[in-house]
Amino acid sequence: MQVYNNMPFKNMKKKLTIFLLIAFSSTMNAQTIFGNWLSKNKDGTFDSVIKVYKKDGKVVAKIIEIKDTSRQNAVCELCEGKNKNKPILGLNILTGLEKQDDEWSGGTILDPRNGKVYQCYIELVKPNKLKLRGYIGISLFGKTAYWERAESF
């Protein structure tokens, strides 16, 4: 009776397992609100990159890149309180969100374009699309924006 060498089969099995783990982790990463997102201005062009992450159990976000090179050193002139005249690059704009079913809510978002702070919620509507709703009082009276995942970061 001849015994065959199982080495090629074992190597193939190992490669398949590694491939599946990588594919699964990529899919899981795409199913999260965490990561870097592209924000658009009123013209519909991408003007900044926002990093969404967890800090002290809550979701926060800050501006990590400004696309317009002439605005690299811009400050939040219209902001009030601790954010008044702070550099927009590195500014924390999203704070205090907690998971509530399919969305994250209970926090606020700062719009550095007008200096106003709004209540907000965010929801992942597609693996690479994040819905943000900022409002005053009830969410019926507000504005919705969509961020796209920044693949290059």
Secondary structure, 3 states (H helix, E strand, C coil): CCCCCCHHHHHHHHHHHHHHHHHHHHHHHHCCCCEEEEEECCCCCEEEEEEEEEECCEEEEEEEEECCHHHCCCECCCCCHHHCCCECCCCEEEEEEEEECCEEEEEEEEECCCCEEEEEEEEEEECCEEEEEEECCCCCCEEEEEEEECCCC
